[in-house]
């Protein structure tokens, strides 16, 4: 009984700590069963933030993998902070999961350096860790990254952008959270291509802070300061949506080329309308699906885990009706998207 009371007290202290840090967390369901290899496996799946279409697709993929792995034998606990900038909240959440004794954690790091210690501490407690979408710095050798090759995808998207610009003109860049692996690698790919195209001038670079309203304000300011702007490269969903709305309000649809990341319904609609020229469609379903499968394999069979490239597709008006593209845009357990390269 003494051990059980101690665990209850520890859990209570952690809950109070989480509240004191102001972390906003939403739980959309989880199991409270056995843990360990002798009972149902408990896998915590933690996105950068809840409330975005991208992370919802991750959840669908994770739950599909758990279902196929044996239903009641694998239980997914899906939790997340409500803003990707809430790094301390994610740290507390993951620390809490590790202390509770989950068997595995599949998560996207909100900050590469800060979350490195969280991964290592979880490993030290015997928890299997898999990163999805974004890894850490340093990346523990036992922790694989299941994600898009962000540099290669960013280069492809930027090459398309430069081609649409006719190889010259002014472009603005809207990153979202410097210090995260995804932001920094998408920046790297973008600037790699700009270096090869000296007639394309980067005239503005301002962060959206992963907030659509901030992206809207940032883009409006950029448009005011750069009346001859030809193109915008936005590095994630809120950035694309904010930029598209600013261009609409300015009445410059079709005059400014927008290329960005992710495929939320409103982003796809903007492609259909011609406001956005192209989107990098990642494969978030596969991140959740392959991430959970990797964790389960490691726990059950002590498998050596390796990185997985989940692929990407450049979505334009020309391929919106392609069946493979549709599977990525609207995935389900019965219609899993394949990994595209």
C-alpha positions in Angstrom: 0.0 0.0 0.0 2.9 2.4 0.8 4.1 2.2 -2.8 0.7 2.9 -4.2 0.2 5.9 -1.9 3.6 7.3 -3.0 2.7 7.0 -6.6 -0.6 8.8 -6.0 1.2 11.6 -4.2 3.8 11.9 -7.0 1.0 12.1 -9.6 -0.7 14.8 -7.6 2.4 16.8 -7.3 3.0 16.6 -11.0 -0.5 17.6 -11.8 -0.1 20.7 -9.6 3.2 21.5 -11.2 1.6 21.3 -14.7 -1.2 23.7 -13.6 1.3 26.1 -12.0 3.3 26.3 -15.3 0.1 27.4 -17.0 0.2 24.5 -19.5 -3.1 24.2 -21.4 -3.6 20.6 -22.1 -6.5 18.8 -23.7 -7.0 15.0 -23.5 -9.1 13.3 -26.2 -9.1 9.9 -24.5 -6.7 7.4 -23.1 -6.4 4.1 -21.4 -5.5 3.3 -17.8 -4.7 -0.4 -18.3 -1.8 -2.5 -17.4 1.3 -1.1 -19.0 4.5 -3.2 -19.5 4.8 -6.2 -21.7 2.6 -8.4 -19.6 -0.6 -6.4 -20.2 -1.9 -3.8 -22.7 0.8 -1.5 -23.9 0.2 2.1 -23.1 1.6 4.5 -25.8 1.5 8.2 -25.2 1.1 10.1 -28.5 1.9 13.8 -28.1 1.7 16.3 -31.0 3.2 19.7 -31.0 -0.3 21.0 -30.3 -3.9 20.0 -30.6 -6.4 21.9 -32.7 -4.7 21.7 -36.1 -5.8 19.5 -39.0 -2.2 18.1 -39.4 -2.1 16.8 -35.9 -5.6 15.4 -36.1 -4.4 13.2 -39.0 -1.5 12.1 -36.9 -4.0 11.0 -34.2 -6.1 9.0 -36.8 -2.9 7.2 -38.0 -1.8 6.4 -34.4 -5.2 5.0 -33.5 -5.3 2.9 -36.7 -1.9 1.4 -35.8 -3.1 0.6 -32.3 -6.3 -1.0 -33.6 -4.4 -3.2 -36.0 -1.8 -4.2 -33.4 -4.5 -5.9 -31.3 -7.2 -3.6 -30.2 -7.2 -3.8 -26.4 -3.6 -5.0 -26.4 -2.3 -1.5 -27.4 -3.9 1.7 -25.9 -3.2 5.1 -27.2 -3.2 8.1 -24.8 -3.5 11.3 -26.9 -2.7 14.6 -25.2 -1.3 17.9 -26.2 -0.8 21.5 -25.3 -2.9 24.0 -27.2 -0.1 26.1 -28.7 3.1 24.9 -30.4 5.0 27.7 -28.6 4.1 26.2 -25.2 7.4 24.3 -24.9 7.4 24.1 -21.1 3.8 22.7 -21.1 4.9 19.9 -23.5 8.0 19.2 -21.3 5.7 18.8 -18.2 3.2 16.6 -20.1 5.9 14.2 -21.4 7.6 14.1 -18.0 4.3 13.3 -16.4 3.7 10.4 -18.9 7.2 9.0 -18.2 6.6 9.1 -14.5 3.3 7.4 -14.8 5.1 4.5 -16.4 3.8 4.4 -20.0 5.5 1.8 -22.2 6.2 4.2 -25.0 6.1 7.9 -26.0 5.6 8.9 -29.6 5.9 12.7 -29.8 6.8 15.7 -31.9 9.3 18.0 -30.2 8.3 21.7 -29.9 11.9 22.7 -29.3 14.8 20.5 -30.4 17.3 21.4 -27.7 14.9 21.6 -24.7 13.2 18.3 -25.4 16.5 16.3 -25.8 16.7 15.9 -22.0 13.1 14.8 -21.9 13.8 12.0 -24.3 16.9 10.9 -22.5 15.2 10.9 -19.1 12.4 8.8 -20.5 14.9 6.3 -21.9 16.6 6.2 -18.5 13.2 5.2 -17.0 12.8 2.4 -19.5 10.3 4.1 -21.8 10.6 3.5 -25.5 10.7 6.9 -27.4 9.9 7.7 -31.0 9.9 11.2 -32.5 7.4 12.1 -35.2 7.7 15.2 -37.4 10.4 16.8 -35.3 13.3 15.3 -33.4 15.7 16.7 -30.9 19.3 18.1 -30.7 21.1 15.9 -29.8 19.0 13.0 -31.1 19.5 9.9 -28.9 20.7 7.0 -31.1 17.9 4.8 -29.7 15.2 7.3 -30.8 14.2 7.2 -34.4 12.6 10.1 -36.3 9.5 9.3 -38.4 9.1 12.4 -40.5 9.2 14.2 -43.8 12.6 15.0 -45.4 12.0 18.6 -44.8 15.1 19.9 -46.6 14.3 18.0 -49.8 10.6 18.9 -49.7 11.4 22.6 -49.1 13.8 22.6 -52.0 11.2 21.1 -54.3 8.6 23.6 -53.2 10.9 26.5 -53.6 12.0 25.4 -57.1 8.4 25.4 -58.0 8.0 28.9 -56.5 11.0 30.3 -58.5 9.6 28.7 -61.7 6.2 30.4 -61.1 8.0 33.7 -60.6 9.8 33.3 -63.9 13.2 33.1 -62.1 13.2 36.6 -60.8 11.4 39.0 -58.4 10.7 39.6 -54.8 9.8 36.9 -52.3 8.8 37.0 -48.6 9.4 34.2 -46.1 7.1 33.4 -43.2 8.7 30.9 -40.8 6.9 29.7 -37.7 9.1 28.8 -34.8 12.9 29.1 -35.1 14.6 26.4 -33.0 12.3 23.6 -34.0 13.7 21.0 -36.4 10.9 21.4 -38.9 11.1 25.1 -39.1 14.9 25.2 -39.4 15.1 22.5 -42.1 12.3 24.1 -44.1 14.2 27.3 -43.9 17.4 25.5 -45.0 15.8 24.0 -48.1 14.2 27.3 -49.0 17.5 29.3 -48.8 19.4 26.6 -50.5 17.4 27.2 -53.7 17.5 31.0 -53.3 21.3 30.8 -53.3 21.2 29.3 -56.7 18.8 32.0 -58.0 20.4 35.4 -57.4 17.6 37.2 -59.3 15.1 36.2 -56.7 15.4 38.7 -53.8 14.3 37.8 -50.2 12.8 41.1 -49.1 11.1 40.1 -45.8 11.3 37.3 -43.2 8.9 37.4 -40.3 7.6 34.6 -38.0 4.0 33.6 -37.7 4.6 32.1 -34.3 2.4 29.2 -35.6 -0.7 31.6 -35.2 -2.9 32.4 -38.1 -3.8 35.8 -36.8 -0.2 36.7 -36.4 0.6 35.4 -39.9 -2.2 37.6 -41.2 -0.8 40.7 -39.5 2.7 39.9 -40.5 1.7 39.4 -44.2 -0.3 42.6 -44.3 2.7 44.5 -43.0 5.0 42.8 -45.6 2.6 43.7 -48.4 2.5 47.4 -47.2 6.2 47.6 -47.0 6.8 45.8 -50.3 4.2 46.8 -52.9 6.0 45.0 -55.7 6.1 41.6 -53.9 5.8 38.7 -56.3 5.7 35.6 -54.0 5.4 34.2 -50.5 6.8 31.1 -49.0 5.0 30.0 -45.8 6.5 27.2 -43.7 3.4 25.8 -42.0 -0.4 25.7 -41.9 -1.1 28.9 -39.9 1.4 30.8 -42.0 -0.3 29.7 -45.3 -3.8 30.5 -44.0 -2.8 34.0 -42.7 -0.8 34.8 -45.9 -3.7 33.7 -48.1 -6.2 35.9 -46.1 -3.9 38.9 -46.3 -3.6 38.5 -50.1 -7.3 38.2 -50.5 -7.9 41.4 -48.4 -5.4 43.2 -50.6 -7.2 42.0 -53.7 -4.0 40.5 -55.0 -5.2 36.9 -55.6 -3.3 35.6 -58.7 -0.8 38.4 -58.6 1.2 37.0 -55.7 2.3 33.4 -55.8 1.9 31.6 -52.5 3.6 28.2 -51.9 3.5 26.7 -48.4 3.2 23.6 -46.2 0.4 21.4 -45.0 -3.0 20.6 -46.3 -5.8 21.7 -43.9 -9.2 22.0 -45.7 -9.0 25.8 -45.9 -5.5 25.5 -47.5 -6.8 23.0 -50.1 -9.7 25.3 -50.8 -7.3 28.2 -51.4 -5.5 26.0 -54.0 -8.8 25.2 -55.6 -9.6 29.0 -55.8 -6.1 29.8 -57.1 -5.1 31.9 -54.1 -2.4 29.4 -53.2 -0.3 27.9 -56.0 1.1 24.8 -54.3 1.2 23.0 -50.9 3.7 20.5 -49.6 1.5 17.7 -48.5 3.2 15.7 -45.8 1.9 12.4 -44.6 0.9 13.0 -41.0 -1.3 9.8 -41.0 1.8 7.8 -41.7 3.8 9.6 -39.0 1.2 8.5 -36.4 0.8 5.1 -37.9 4.5 4.3 -38.5 5.5 6.0 -35.2 3.2 3.8 -33.1 4.1 0.6 -35.0 7.8 1.3 -34.4 7.2 1.8 -30.7 5.2 -1.4 -30.4 7.8 -3.4 -32.3 10.5 -2.1 -30.1 8.6 -2.9 -26.9 7.4 -6.3 -28.0 10.5 -7.6 -29.7 13.3 -5.2 -28.7 13.6 -4.3 -32.4 16.4 -1.9 -33.5 14.6 1.3 -34.6 15.6 3.3 -37.7 14.5 6.7 -39.1 11.5 6.6 -41.5 11.0 9.1 -44.3 7.2 9.4 -44.6 7.5 11.2 -47.9 5.8 14.3 -49.4 3.8 15.4 -52.4 3.5 18.9 -54.0 -0.2 19.5 -54.4 -1.4 21.9 -57.1 -4.7 22.5 -59.0 -3.5 20.0 -61.6 -3.3 16.9 -59.2 -6.0 17.6 -56.7 -8.2 14.8 -58.1 -5.4 12.2 -58.2 -6.4 9.2 -56.0 -3.0 9.1 -54.3 -3.3 12.8 -53.4 -6.8 12.3 -52.2 -5.6 9.5 -49.9 -3.0 11.9 -48.3 -5.5 14.7 -48.0 -8.3 12.6 -46.4 -6.7 9.5 -44.9 -8.4 6.7 -43.0 -7.6 3.3 -41.6 -9.4 1.8 -44.6 -7.7 4.0 -47.1 -4.1 4.5 -45.9 -2.0 6.9 -47.9 1.2 5.3 -49.3 4.6 6.8 -48.7 5.4 9.0 -51.7 8.8 10.2 -52.7 
